Structures are given as C-alpha cells and as structure tokens.
Amino acid sequence: MRYGRKSLIKRKLAVFAVFLFIAFALLFAAADWMVRPMIQAYGNNQAATAATRAVNDAVEKVLSEISIDYEKLAQVTRGENGKIVSIHTNTASINIIKSAVSKAVLQELDNQKYQKVEIPIGSLAGGLLTGRGPAIRIKVPMNSTVETDIENKFEGAGINQTKHEITLKVRVTIYTVIQGESSANEITTGFTVAEHILVGEVPSWLLKSES
C-alpha cells in the first residue's frame, strides 16, 4: 500500500511539474509576444538615430575638407543677348564628392555596427511606469548601404534673379536584426553643396527639370 501511495504521489508531482513548466513556457511566450514589438521599436529608433548622426558627421567632414565652388560644379551658358541658355553640372566634380561622401558615411557606419540599446523595464508596461525602473540592455547588430544623388533646385530670389541650389541627397538603408527578426529602415538627408544667384531670365524648361 505504501509503495503504491508513494508511486501515486510521484506521478502527481511529475504531472504538476510538467503543468508548471508548460505554464511558465506559455507565460514567457506571451510576455515575449507583448514585449517584442517595443524592443524592436527601441532598437530600430536607436539604429536610425545613430545612422543619422553618422551621416551628418561624415558629410560635414567631407564638405569642409573639399574646396567646393559653384563654378567648379556648374557651368552657365548665356546667349548673345546675355540670357541664360543652359546650365550644365560638372559630372567629374560631382562624382568626386559623391564618392568621398559614400566612403566617409560607410566608414562612420562601420564604426557603429553594434548599437547598445537600453530600455527601462517600466516602459514595457507603459502608462505611468514609462521610463522608470532598471534598464534591459540589448545589442543590436546593424548593417547599412549608402546611395548618393545630386539634385538641382531653382527658386526665385528677387526681380529677375533665381537661386540655383545644388543639393546632395544621401539615402541610407539600415538593416537590423533584433530577437531573430530582421528589418530595414531608410533615412534620407539633404545637404546643400553649393548655391548661386543667377541674374537674368532662366528658361522655363530648365526650372521644371530640377534634377
């Protein structure tokens, strides 16, 4: 009788242990399901902030080191009557800037391949607890690609005057992996490379092109 009773108790304890394990597993899965989106949001925001900072620092450094004059980037052609006939950008000079910027941005981003993200535990619960409590620290791996492009903008700057602005567009795609899930975010930033006031009438077809 005693052996049978002990065996029954052991079976009940085993069933209880299995039930407890399943309950904890379900609880952990539910908590992970609820918390995962916030962790991913924090991680992606941190990666985007770091990438934006890297782009700004890299571009500002390149533009300060390279001597850039409007005349080196654009050539204005006028007719016999003095009217502007065309404006051509210097492809060679533009490509030098684009190449230098792309290289500098990638190097800066490469120095930040991993982002350390801290999330206050209270923020996971939300409400009044947001931003409170000890922080959960996670490391977010980050890879990036860079694309650069040049845009020409024309806008009125007074009577018979037009401002020509040459803008460098830097588009960075950030790939992050957080808790086994990958995501891609795109950041586009514009930087004024050079600008000039054109005196005289600018052809309407040129104003519409703006490329």
Protein Blocks (a to p, Z undefined) as FASTA:
>chain_A
ZZmmmmmmmmmmmmmmmmmmmmmmmmmmmmmmmmmmmmmmmmmmmmmmmmmmmmmmmmmm
mmmmpccdfklmpccdddfkopafbdcddfklmmmmmmmmmmmmmmmmmmmmbccddddf
klmngpjlgoiajddddddddddddddddddddddebehiacddddddddddddddeehi
acdddddddddfbdcddedjddfklmmnoZZ
